[in-house]
Amino acid sequence: MHQILRIYNSLTRQKEVFQPLKPPFVGMYLCGPTVYGKAHLGHARAAITFDVIFRYLQHLNYKVRYVRNITDVGHLERDLDEGKDKIQQQAQLEAISPMEVAQRYTHTYHKNMEALNVLPPSIEPCASGHILEQIAMIEKIIAQGLAYIIDGSVYFDVMQYNQMHHYGKLSGRGIEASRSGTRTLAKQTDKKQRVDFALWKKAMPMHMMRWPSPWGEGFPGWHIECSAMSTKYLGNQFDIHGGGMDLLFPHHECEIAQAQAALQTNLATYWIHNNLVTIDGVKMGKSLGNFITLDALFTGSHPAIAQPYSPMALRFFMLQAHYRSTLAMTIEGLKAAQQGYRKLMNGLHLLTKRPHEGATPTHTSGLLDAAIDADCVACYSAINDDFNTAKVLACLFNLLKKINGWYNGTLDDGSISTTAWGQLRHTYTTFVSDLLGLKEEHPSTTDQTLTMLLPIYQEAKAAKRYHQIDAIRTALHKMGIAIKDHPNGVDWEYQ
């Protein structure tokens, strides 16, 4: 039922059948966060997108080595060799060491990822721990005549590179477009061309993050970090390179050029880019000052949010849109996602917890068997079509209608066969829990509370102690849980 997986490749601008270089092994690299502040919604979208990809590739029995880096040095304010190092700038604001900044925000990023049920990568290298590898790659680029040294800094010679290769093949931006879109940079007159980018920067006297190199003390450029770390752990060419759409140019374009210059490879076969999160139609990001941190969303502490939203509600919200589409952040959308997530969990609860007596089908054929099979097949068709989680969710809600109908008694006996029920149960739980990564968020004490209260509720109902019934319902309502009365007993669901 797995069918054929097709992936939209940003490099070729079309969907392609996924064919790993060395099956069953798959190498995947994701540009991780620059850890100079708390993670925000944009970080969550990239992490969730590639978490689903990671989960599904493993589901297909590929042996995936997933590398997601931490950028803790070299990422300048405006991404184009201009301004201060983002981490050093934050260190000066907080009056602490740059490495303390990196450690602090790496820790909070990990906590947020755990809350979002994002699986940890196979390897998580940090840029500051791979200075030697970056220097070695720069030396190879210099040896090819594609970089030049000026006063302790090393720059990639884009014009020279473009005589032999194609700078701009990923982004579609030619040399002239790139040059016209690049500002004349103050204190960067040592470049031959504005389009050239730094491989190594000379450290000024006040710069705290510095390392010795053949060209003097300095620090690596932002782009060389990912080229060096990805190839160290995945080889000179690997299967998937991912990141946000905002990294396509200049970051990923420069990565391709560096790998071609140093290693004579195309770096990655498939380039996958998730689109941006917008607020009021504007890209959300730290540099624009319109971002919402994950901590603020989960606690409801941001002024634009009237209430907290759970990590799973956010995950559901992001899965509702195809990863290549722009995601508009709205309060109404978050509220709807919270409800949608709870409905899916109710279905999971009905399938896995306590179905009432006689609920499981026992016959060999049913009127809805063909419809259930079609919905299950559609789930796989959707995820195989460039990881279309929006369509997957629509298919799951079709299955949920059948789950609810069976348990509510609106579907009569003979509707679903034993085989179809097993297929429904397996597909629903596999996609909700294993592939989409949605999980129950209530604390373990909730199960204990329900185990204690439901028998008391049933007893009160039998004795017609309505004040006690109302008190139990009110208490559970505050926990986001509603009691459901069935002919064969009492159950509960998220509300």
VEXDREN-2710 file (C-alpha; in Angstrom, 1 decimal):
% VEXDREN-2710
k/r/px/py/pz
1/MET/0.0/0.0/0.0
2/HIS/3.0/2.3/0.3
3/GLN/3.0/3.1/-3.4
4/ILE/5.7/5.4/-4.9
5/LEU/7.0/8.4/-3.0
6/ARG/7.4/11.6/-5.1
7/ILE/9.2/14.7/-3.8
8/TYR/9.2/18.2/-5.1
9/ASN/12.8/19.1/-5.8
10/SER/13.6/22.8/-5.6
11/LEU/16.6/22.2/-7.8
12/THR/14.7/20.9/-10.8
13/ARG/11.4/22.6/-9.9
14/GLN/9.3/19.5/-10.3
15/LYS/8.2/16.4/-8.5
16/GLU/10.5/13.4/-8.8
17/VAL/10.3/9.8/-7.8
18/PHE/12.5/9.4/-4.7
19/GLN/15.5/7.2/-5.5
20/PRO/18.2/7.2/-2.8
21/LEU/21.8/7.0/-3.8
22/LYS/22.6/3.9/-1.7
23/PRO/19.3/2.2/-0.7
24/PRO/18.2/1.3/1.9
25/PHE/20.4/4.1/3.4
26/VAL/19.2/7.7/3.2
27/GLY/21.2/10.8/4.2
28/MET/19.2/13.9/5.1
29/TYR/20.5/17.3/6.3
30/LEU/18.4/20.1/7.7
31/CYS/19.7/23.6/8.4
32/GLY/19.0/24.0/12.1
33/PRO/18.6/27.1/14.2
34/THR/21.0/29.9/14.9
35/VAL/20.8/29.8/18.7
36/TYR/20.8/33.5/19.7
37/GLY/17.2/33.7/21.0
38/LYS/14.2/31.6/21.8
39/ALA/12.7/29.4/19.1
40/HIS/9.7/30.8/17.3
41/LEU/7.0/29.6/14.9
42/GLY/9.2/29.6/11.9
43/HIS/11.6/27.2/13.6
44/ALA/8.7/25.0/14.5
45/ARG/7.5/24.7/10.9
46/ALA/10.9/23.6/9.6
47/ALA/11.3/21.1/12.4
48/ILE/7.8/19.6/12.1
49/THR/8.1/19.4/8.3
50/PHE/11.3/17.4/8.3
51/ASP/10.2/15.4/11.3
52/VAL/7.3/14.0/9.2
53/ILE/9.7/13.3/6.4
54/PHE/12.1/11.5/8.8
55/ARG/9.2/9.5/10.3
56/TYR/7.8/8.5/6.9
57/LEU/11.2/7.5/5.4
58/GLN/11.7/5.3/8.4
59/HIS/8.2/3.9/8.0
60/LEU/9.3/2.9/4.5
61/ASN/12.1/0.9/6.1
62/TYR/14.9/3.2/5.0
63/LYS/17.9/3.5/7.3
64/VAL/18.0/7.3/7.7
65/ARG/20.9/9.3/9.0
66/TYR/19.3/12.6/9.8
67/VAL/21.7/15.5/10.5
68/ARG/20.4/18.8/11.8
69/ASN/23.0/21.4/12.8
70/ILE/23.2/24.1/15.4
71/THR/24.7/27.4/14.2
72/ASP/26.5/28.9/17.1
73/VAL/29.0/31.2/15.3
74/GLY/29.4/33.1/12.0
75/HIS/25.8/34.0/11.2
76/LEU/25.9/37.7/10.7
77/GLU/22.9/40.0/11.3
78/ARG/21.8/40.5/7.7
79/ASP/23.1/37.2/6.2
80/LEU/25.3/38.9/3.6
81/ASP/28.7/39.4/5.4
82/GLU/27.2/42.5/7.0
83/GLY/26.7/43.5/10.6
84/LYS/27.6/41.7/13.8
85/ASP/27.6/38.0/14.6
86/LYS/24.1/37.3/15.9
87/ILE/25.3/35.3/18.9
88/GLN/28.0/37.7/19.9
89/GLN/25.5/40.6/19.6
90/GLN/23.1/38.8/22.0
91/ALA/26.0/38.0/24.4
92/GLN/26.8/41.7/24.6
93/LEU/23.2/42.5/25.3
94/GLU/23.0/39.9/28.1
95/ALA/26.5/40.6/29.3
96/ILE/27.5/36.9/29.1
97/SER/29.8/34.7/27.0
98/PRO/28.7/33.9/23.5
99/MET/28.9/30.2/24.3
100/GLU/26.6/30.8/27.2
101/VAL/24.1/32.3/24.8
102/ALA/24.5/29.3/22.4
103/GLN/24.1/26.8/25.3
104/ARG/21.0/28.6/26.8
105/TYR/19.1/28.8/23.6
106/THR/20.1/25.3/22.3
107/HIS/18.6/24.0/25.6
108/THR/15.3/25.9/25.1
109/TYR/15.1/24.8/21.5
110/HIS/15.5/21.2/22.5
111/LYS/12.7/21.6/25.2
112/ASN/10.4/23.1/22.6
113/MET/11.2/20.3/20.1
114/GLU/10.4/17.7/22.7
115/ALA/7.1/19.4/23.5
116/LEU/6.2/19.3/19.8
117/ASN/7.1/15.6/19.7
118/VAL/9.8/16.3/17.1
119/LEU/12.2/13.3/17.1
120/PRO/15.8/14.1/17.8
121/PRO/18.1/13.9/14.7
122/SER/20.6/11.1/14.3
123/ILE/23.5/13.7/14.6
124/GLU/23.3/17.3/15.8
125/PRO/26.7/19.0/15.0
126/CYS/27.5/22.5/16.0
127/ALA/29.5/24.9/13.9
128/SER/32.0/25.8/16.6
129/GLY/32.9/22.2/17.0
130/HIS/33.8/21.8/13.3
131/ILE/36.2/24.7/12.6
132/LEU/39.0/22.4/11.3
133/GLU/36.6/20.8/8.8
134/GLN/35.6/24.3/7.6
135/ILE/39.2/25.4/7.2
136/ALA/40.0/22.3/5.3
137/MET/37.1/22.9/2.8
138/ILE/38.2/26.6/2.4
139/GLU/41.7/25.4/1.6
140/LYS/40.3/23.1/-1.2
141/ILE/38.3/26.0/-2.7
142/ILE/41.4/28.3/-2.7
143/ALA/43.4/25.5/-4.3
144/GLN/40.9/25.4/-7.1
145/GLY/41.4/29.1/-7.7
146/LEU/37.8/29.9/-6.7
147/ALA/38.5/32.0/-3.5
148/TYR/40.8/34.8/-2.7
149/ILE/42.5/36.1/0.5
150/ILE/42.4/39.8/1.5
151/ASP/43.8/41.0/4.8
152/GLY/43.0/37.9/6.8
153/SER/39.6/37.3/5.2
154/VAL/38.7/34.7/2.5
155/TYR/36.0/35.3/-0.1
156/PHE/34.4/33.0/-2.6
157/ASP/34.9/34.3/-6.1
158/VAL/31.5/33.9/-7.7
159/MET/32.4/35.4/-11.1
160/GLN/35.3/33.0/-11.5
161/TYR/33.1/30.1/-10.3
162/ASN/30.4/31.0/-12.8
163/GLN/32.8/30.6/-15.7
164/MET/32.8/26.9/-15.1
165/HIS/29.6/26.2/-13.2
166/HIS/26.2/27.8/-12.7
167/TYR/25.8/30.0/-9.7
168/GLY/22.1/30.5/-9.3
169/LYS/20.8/27.2/-10.5
170/LEU/18.9/26.5/-7.3
171/SER/17.3/30.0/-6.8
172/GLY/17.0/30.9/-10.4
173/ARG/18.9/34.2/-9.7
174/GLY/21.6/34.9/-12.2
175/ILE/24.8/36.9/-11.4
176/GLU/23.3/40.2/-12.4
177/ALA/20.2/39.7/-10.4
178/SER/22.2/38.6/-7.4
179/ARG/24.6/41.6/-7.7
180/SER/21.8/44.1/-8.1
181/GLY/20.0/42.7/-5.1
182/THR/23.1/42.9/-2.9
183/ARG/23.8/46.2/-1.1
184/THR/27.1/48.0/-1.2
185/LEU/28.4/47.1/2.2
186/ALA/30.1/49.5/4.6
187/LYS/33.6/48.3/5.6
188/GLN/33.5/45.5/3.0
189/THR/35.4/47.2/0.2
190/ASP/37.9/44.4/0.2
191/LYS/35.6/42.2/-1.9
192/LYS/36.2/42.1/-5.6
193/GLN/32.5/41.9/-6.3
194/ARG/29.4/42.6/-4.1
195/VAL/28.1/39.1/-5.0
196/ASP/31.1/37.4/-3.5
197/PHE/30.6/35.9/0.0
198/ALA/32.8/35.3/3.0
199/LEU/34.3/31.9/3.7
200/TRP/36.4/33.1/6.6
201/LYS/36.3/36.5/8.3
202/LYS/39.1/38.2/10.0
203/ALA/38.3/38.9/13.6
204/MET/38.4/42.5/14.7
205/PRO/40.0/43.3/18.1
206/MET/36.7/43.3/20.0
207/HIS/35.4/40.1/18.4
208/MET/35.1/37.4/21.0
209/MET/34.5/34.3/18.9
210/ARG/37.8/33.7/17.1
211/TRP/40.0/30.8/16.0
212/PRO/43.5/30.5/14.5
213/SER/43.6/29.7/10.8
214/PRO/46.2/29.8/7.9
215/TRP/44.9/33.4/7.2
216/GLY/45.1/34.7/10.8
217/GLU/42.6/34.7/13.7
218/GLY/39.0/34.8/12.6
219/PHE/35.8/32.9/12.3
220/PRO/34.0/31.0/9.6
221/GLY/31.3/32.4/7.3
222/TRP/27.8/31.2/7.7
223/HIS/27.5/29.2/4.5
224/ILE/30.7/27.2/4.8
225/GLU/29.5/25.7/8.1
226/CYS/26.7/23.6/6.6
227/SER/28.7/22.5/3.6
228/ALA/31.5/21.2/5.9
229/MET/29.2/19.5/8.5
230/SER/26.8/17.9/6.0
231/THR/29.6/16.3/3.9
232/LYS/31.5/15.2/7.1
233/TYR/28.6/13.1/8.3
234/LEU/26.7/12.2/5.0
235/GLY/29.5/12.1/2.4
236/ASN/30.4/14.3/-0.5
237/GLN/26.9/13.7/-2.0
238/PHE/23.8/12.7/-0.2
239/ASP/20.1/12.4/-0.7
240/ILE/18.1/15.3/0.9
241/HIS/19.0/18.8/1.9
242/GLY/16.3/20.8/3.6
243/GLY/15.5/24.1/5.2
244/GLY/13.1/27.1/5.1
245/MET/12.4/28.9/1.9
246/ASP/14.2/31.9/3.2
247/LEU/17.4/29.9/3.1
248/LEU/17.2/29.1/-0.6
249/PHE/19.2/32.3/-1.4
250/PRO/21.8/33.0/-0.5
251/HIS/22.5/30.2/2.0
252/HIS/21.7/27.1/0.0
253/GLU/22.9/28.6/-3.3
254/CYS/26.2/29.3/-1.6
255/GLU/26.4/25.8/-0.2
256/ILE/26.0/24.3/-3.6
257/ALA/28.7/26.5/-5.0
258/GLN/31.1/25.6/-2.2
259/ALA/30.6/21.9/-2.5
260/GLN/31.0/22.0/-6.3
261/ALA/34.2/24.1/-5.9
262/ALA/35.8/22.0/-3.1
263/LEU/34.5/18.5/-3.8
264/GLN/33.2/18.5/-7.4
265/THR/29.8/17.3/-6.3
266/ASN/26.2/18.6/-6.4
267/LEU/26.0/18.1/-2.6
268/ALA/22.4/16.9/-2.5
269/THR/20.1/15.1/-5.0
270/TYR/16.8/16.6/-3.6
271/TRP/16.4/20.1/-2.2
272/ILE/13.3/20.5/0.0
273/HIS/12.1/23.8/1.2
274/ASN/9.2/24.5/3.6
275/ASN/7.5/27.8/3.1
276/LEU/7.2/30.7/5.5
277/VAL/4.9/31.5/8.4
278/THR/3.3/34.9/8.0
279/ILE/1.5/37.3/10.4
280/ASP/-0.8/39.8/8.8
281/GLY/0.6/38.9/5.5
282/VAL/4.2/39.6/6.4
283/LYS/7.0/37.0/6.9
284/MET/7.5/36.3/10.5
285/GLY/11.0/36.5/11.9
286/LYS/13.3/37.9/14.6
287/SER/14.8/40.4/12.2
288/LEU/11.4/41.9/11.5
289/GLY/10.4/41.9/15.2
290/ASN/7.0/40.3/14.5
291/PHE/7.7/36.8/15.8
292/ILE/6.0/34.8/18.4
293/THR/8.2/32.4/20.4
294/LEU/7.1/28.9/21.1
295/ASP/7.3/29.5/24.9
296/ALA/5.0/32.5/24.5
297/LEU/2.5/30.5/22.5
298/PHE/2.5/27.6/24.9
299/THR/2.0/29.8/27.9
300/GLY/-0.3/32.5/26.3
301/SER/2.1/35.2/27.4
302/HIS/2.3/37.0/24.0
303/PRO/0.1/40.2/23.9
304/ALA/-1.5/39.0/20.6
305/ILE/-2.7/35.8/22.2
306/ALA/-5.6/35.6/24.5
307/GLN/-4.9/32.1/25.8
308/PRO/-2.2/29.4/25.7
309/TYR/-2.2/26.9/22.8
310/SER/-0.8/23.4/23.3
311/PRO/2.2/22.1/21.4
312/MET/0.0/19.5/19.7
313/ALA/-2.5/22.1/18.7
314/LEU/0.4/24.0/17.0
315/ARG/1.7/20.8/15.4
316/PHE/-1.8/20.1/14.0
317/PHE/-2.2/23.7/12.8
318/MET/1.0/23.4/10.8
319/LEU/0.1/20.0/9.4
320/GLN/-3.1/21.4/8.0
321/ALA/-1.2/23.2/5.3
322/HIS/1.1/21.6/2.7
323/TYR/4.7/22.4/3.7
324/ARG/5.3/24.3/0.5
325/SER/2.4/26.7/1.0
326/THR/2.6/29.9/3.0
327/LEU/1.1/29.4/6.5
328/ALA/-0.9/32.4/7.7
329/MET/-0.9/32.5/11.5
330/THR/-4.3/33.6/13.0
331/ILE/-5.9/33.2/16.3
332/GLU/-9.0/31.7/14.6
333/GLY/-6.8/29.1/12.9
334/LEU/-5.2/28.1/16.2
335/LYS/-8.5/27.7/17.9
336/ALA/-9.8/25.6/15.1
337/ALA/-6.6/23.5/15.2
338/GLN/-7.1/22.9/18.9
339/GLN/-10.5/21.5/18.2
340/GLY/-9.3/19.5/15.3
341/TYR/-6.5/18.0/17.3
342/ARG/-8.9/17.0/20.1
343/LYS/-11.2/15.3/17.6
344/LEU/-8.4/13.2/16.2
345/MET/-7.4/12.2/19.8
346/ASN/-11.0/11.3/20.5
347/GLY/-10.9/8.9/17.6
348/LEU/-7.6/7.4/18.9
349/HIS/-9.2/7.1/22.3
350/LEU/-12.2/5.2/21.0
351/LEU/-9.9/2.8/19.0
352/THR/-7.4/2.1/21.7
353/LYS/-8.9/2.7/25.1
354/ARG/-12.3/1.3/26.2
355/PRO/-14.7/0.4/23.4
356/HIS/-18.1/-0.5/24.9
357/GLU/-19.5/-4.0/24.8
358/GLY/-20.1/-5.5/21.4
359/ALA/-18.5/-2.6/19.6
360/THR/-15.9/-4.6/17.6
361/PRO/-17.2/-6.0/14.4
362/THR/-17.1/-9.8/14.1
363/HIS/-18.5/-10.5/10.6
364/THR/-16.6/-11.0/7.3
365/SER/-18.1/-8.3/5.0
366/GLY/-19.6/-4.9/5.4
367/LEU/-21.3/-2.2/3.4
368/LEU/-18.5/0.3/4.3
369/ASP/-15.5/-1.9/3.6
370/ALA/-14.8/-0.4/0.2
371/ALA/-15.1/3.1/1.5
372/ILE/-12.7/2.4/4.4
373/ASP/-10.2/0.7/2.0
374/ALA/-10.4/3.8/-0.3
375/ASP/-9.8/6.2/2.7
376/CYS/-6.8/4.1/3.9
377/VAL/-5.3/4.0/0.4
378/ALA/-5.9/7.8/0.1
379/CYS/-3.8/8.4/3.3
380/TYR/-0.8/6.8/1.7
381/SER/-1.5/8.4/-1.7
382/ALA/-1.5/11.8/0.0
383/ILE/1.8/11.4/2.0
384/ASN/3.4/9.9/-1.1
385/ASP/2.5/13.0/-3.0
386/ASP/5.2/15.2/-1.7
387/PHE/4.3/14.6/2.0
388/ASN/0.8/16.3/1.6
389/THR/-0.2/16.3/5.3
390/ALA/-3.2/18.5/4.6
391/LYS/-4.8/15.7/2.4
392/VAL/-3.7/13.1/5.0
393/LEU/-5.7/14.9/7.7
394/ALA/-8.8/15.1/5.4
395/CYS/-8.6/11.3/4.8
396/LEU/-8.2/10.7/8.6
397/PHE/-11.3/12.8/9.3
398/ASN/-13.2/10.6/6.8
399/LEU/-12.1/7.6/8.8
400/LEU/-13.0/9.4/12.0
401/LYS/-16.6/9.7/10.9
402/LYS/-16.8/6.0/10.6
403/ILE/-15.2/5.5/14.0
404/ASN/-17.7/7.9/15.6
405/GLY/-20.6/6.4/13.7
406/TRP/-19.8/2.9/14.8
407/TYR/-19.4/3.8/18.5
408/ASN/-22.4/6.1/18.5
409/GLY/-24.6/3.4/17.1
410/THR/-25.5/5.4/13.9
411/LEU/-23.9/2.7/11.8
412/ASP/-25.9/-0.5/12.0
413/ASP/-24.4/-4.0/12.5
414/GLY/-23.1/-5.3/9.2
415/SER/-21.6/-1.9/8.1
416/ILE/-17.9/-2.8/8.7
417/SER/-16.3/-6.2/8.6
418/THR/-13.6/-7.5/11.0
419/THR/-11.0/-7.1/8.4
420/ALA/-12.0/-3.5/7.4
421/TRP/-12.1/-2.5/11.1
422/GLY/-8.6/-3.8/11.6
423/GLN/-7.4/-1.9/8.5
424/LEU/-9.1/1.2/9.8
425/ARG/-7.6/0.9/13.2
426/HIS/-4.1/0.3/11.9
427/THR/-4.1/3.1/9.3
428/TYR/-5.6/5.6/11.7
429/THR/-3.2/4.9/14.6
430/THR/-0.2/4.7/12.3
431/PHE/-0.8/8.0/10.7
432/VAL/-2.0/10.0/13.7
433/SER/0.7/8.8/16.1
434/ASP/3.6/7.4/14.1
435/LEU/3.7/9.5/11.0
436/LEU/2.0/12.8/11.9
437/GLY/3.5/12.6/15.4
438/LEU/0.4/13.7/17.3
439/LYS/0.2/12.4/20.9
440/GLU/-2.1/12.8/23.9
441/GLU/-1.1/15.7/26.0
442/HIS/-3.1/15.2/29.2
443/PRO/-0.9/14.2/32.2
444/SER/-0.9/10.6/33.4
445/THR/-2.9/11.8/36.5
446/THR/-5.9/12.4/34.1
447/ASP/-6.3/8.7/33.5
448/GLN/-6.2/8.0/37.2
449/THR/-8.8/10.7/37.8
450/LEU/-11.1/9.3/35.1
451/THR/-10.7/5.8/36.5
452/MET/-11.8/7.1/39.8
453/LEU/-14.6/9.5/38.7
454/LEU/-16.4/7.5/36.0
455/PRO/-17.7/4.7/38.4
456/ILE/-18.8/7.4/40.8
457/TYR/-20.6/9.2/38.0
458/GLN/-22.3/6.0/37.0
459/GLU/-23.4/5.4/40.5
460/ALA/-24.7/8.9/40.9
461/LYS/-26.5/8.6/37.6
462/ALA/-28.2/5.4/38.7
463/ALA/-29.2/7.0/42.0
464/LYS/-30.3/10.2/40.2
465/ARG/-28.0/12.4/42.4
466/TYR/-28.1/15.2/39.8
467/HIS/-26.0/17.7/41.9
468/GLN/-23.2/15.1/42.1
469/ILE/-23.5/14.5/38.3
470/ASP/-23.2/18.2/37.6
471/ALA/-20.3/18.6/39.9
472/ILE/-18.3/15.8/38.2
473/ARG/-19.2/17.1/34.7
474/THR/-18.0/20.6/35.7
475/ALA/-14.8/19.3/37.2
476/LEU/-14.0/17.4/34.0
477/HIS/-15.0/20.3/31.8
478/LYS/-12.2/22.4/33.4
479/MET/-9.8/19.6/32.4
480/GLY/-11.1/19.8/28.8
481/ILE/-13.0/16.5/29.1
482/ALA/-16.6/15.7/28.5
483/ILE/-18.5/12.7/29.7
484/LYS/-20.4/10.7/27.1
485/ASP/-23.4/8.5/28.0
486/HIS/-23.8/5.4/26.0
487/PRO/-26.5/2.7/26.2
488/ASN/-23.8/0.2/27.3
489/GLY/-22.0/2.5/29.8
490/VAL/-20.1/5.8/30.2
491/ASP/-17.1/7.0/28.3
492/TRP/-15.3/10.3/27.8
493/GLU/-13.9/12.5/25.1
494/TYR/-11.8/15.7/24.6
495/GLN/-14.1/18.7/24.1
END
